[in-house]
């Protein structure tokens, strides 16, 4: 998919240096940069020892543990 973006001259110059150094196109450099950015900022949904909570209210690990252990007494 094509996307049109405006970049300042300083970033275009830096991209040109990278194009020549790495011998890849500007489009490929931008794709790599976007992939890296998305990878760093993507939320992990399934991870060992983690659970999903609202960002405004972080989970209290002790409260979750007590709630889970309370099920054992039933």
ZAMARGU-4260 file (C-alpha; in steps of 0.2 Angstrom, whole numbers, plus 5000, padded with zeros to 4 digits):
<rodrens>
0) 5000/5000/5000 | 5007/5017/4996 | 5007/5031/5009 | 5013/5048/5007 | 5022/5057/5021
5) 5032/5073/5022 | 5049/5072/5030 | 5061/5087/5034 | 5076/5089/5023 | 5087/5084/5037
10) 5079/5067/5038 | 5079/5065/5019 | 5098/5068/5019 | 5101/5056/5033 | 5090/5043/5023
15) 5101/5046/5008 | 5117/5042/5017 | 5109/5026/5024 | 5103/5022/5006 | 5121/5023/5000
20) 5129/5014/5015 | 5117/5000/5016 | 5113/4999/4997 | 5094/4998/4999 | 5080/5009/4993
25) 5073/5023/5003 | 5056/5014/5004 | 5065/4999/5011 | 5073/5009/5025 | 5056/5017/5029
30) 5048/5000/5029 | 5062/4993/5041 | 5060/5009/5052 | 5041/5007/5053 | 5042/4988/5057
35) 5055/4992/5071 | 5044/5005/5078 | 5028/4995/5078 | 5038/4980/5086 | 5044/4991/5100
40) 5027/4998/5104 | 5016/4983/5101 | 5007/4976/5116 | 5011/4958/5120 | 4995/4949/5123
45) 5002/4932/5129 | 5017/4932/5140 | 5022/4921/5154 | 5018/4928/5171 | 5008/4943/5164
50) 4989/4947/5163 | 4980/4961/5154 | 4974/4976/5165 | 4968/4993/5160 | 4982/5005/5159
55) 4975/5017/5171 | 4974/5004/5185 | 4988/4992/5186 | 4985/4975/5193 | 4989/4972/5211
60) 4998/4956/5211 | 4994/4952/5229 | 4975/4955/5227 | 4975/4944/5211 | 4984/4930/5221
65) 4972/4931/5236 | 4957/4930/5224 | 4964/4915/5215 | 4969/4906/5231 | 4951/4909/5238
70) 4945/4897/5225 | 4954/4883/5233 | 4944/4884/5249 | 4928/4880/5240
</rodrens>
